[in-house]
Amino acid sequence: MQYLHTMIRVTDLKQTLHFFCDLLGMKEISRKDSEKGRFTLVFLAAPDDEARAREDKAPMVELTYNWDPEEYTGGRNFGHLAYAVDDIYALCAHLQANGVTINRPPRDGYMAFIRTPDNISIELLQKGEALPPQEPWVSMENTGSW
């Protein structure tokens, strides 16, 4: 068995691509528009997975944008996406500076949670050992749920 991708439905493709690509640094691997099915599929890979995604078509996130508006509820039902990051503090600071709520701050220097514009939970994990605890993260309270 090989992990291929996780599909999430999105309501605003432009906003979601900004979140994943511009803020998180993910790379668009492929895109398919289906006139007949009235949807767009966009496959994304984390920067360290880009070559593998292009070669093996895995591991990726598939964004499914249905052209006819739908309401999606319970975006957390499937669990969450998880990514290992080089510097959890720097990424969280970057996200926060760009208006992303850090739902579970990286108080331990190892783990944080955020949400996409469609309320999908994302876990960020520090690569390797946890970073030494530091402010403002140590004192920051949780916001909402993750």
Secondary structure, DSSP 8 states (H G I E B T S, - for coil): ----EEEEEES-HHHHHIIIIIIT--EEEEEEEETTTTEEEEEEE-GGGHHHHHHH--SEEEEEEESS------TTTT--EEEEES-HHHHHHHHHHTT---SB--TTSSEEEEE-TT--EEEEEESSS-----TTTTT----S--
